[in-house]
Amino acid sequence: MESTKESDLVTAVLMYAIRCLAEGDHVALQNMKFGPREIEALREMNVSDLYRVESLRAHCLDIALNRQVYWPMIDHLRVQRESEETLQSLIAADAPHEMLLILFGLNARDYGRLRRTLSVSPSVGRPPEADEESSHRLWQAWSSRVDGETTGLLAPKDYLELHRETGVPMRAIWNLTQRWAQYGNLTGQNDDGAAQVGDDG
């Protein structure tokens, strides 16, 4: 017999209640208004009983939404979803592992797995370098976002914006901005006014 949405709901709650009973979480059972008689009946249930629930077309549950819990949960899920989407976009743009380790704590194994999942070609040879004009554009865009941040680090989304605005490869963006921050070069200029591009190795 095909299960109904009502039976699916009851089965899920009963499975949760059985697990609470097995783990001795009587507070959770009390919060669901399971009394001594209901708990005793729960002890007697077996797997076959759970299959028989599929015939139900009504449920015995009194369900109410707790908005004080619901909205923080939704906000947390949204933040997590956006973070994962940003991470995938950075990997698709060939962001280096060092960058994602610092920004997301992403280990080398997961980095490699995500690159394969997103079909990002392996990096071969030296990372691409930015020419002087591109470096100036990058510095102007980066320095306007740093705004006194001594580490020179930006939010992950900001690196994607730099990539889209300047057209500079992601690896070059990371190498240059890290170098500027490391040497305290928040002007992006050397004495003769040229951007400090240098060796990106």
Buried (B, 14 or more C-beta within 10 A) or exposed (E): EEBBEBBBBBBEBBEBBBEBBEEEBEEBBEEBEBEEEEBEEBEEBEEEEBEEBBEBEEBEEEEEEEEEEEEEEEEEEEEEEEBEEBBEBBBBBBBBBEBBEEBBEBEEEBBEEBBEEEEBEEEEEEBBBBEEEBBBBBBEBBBEBBEEEEEBBBEBBBBBEBBEEBEBBBBBBBBBBBBBBEEEBBEBBEEEEEBBBEEBE
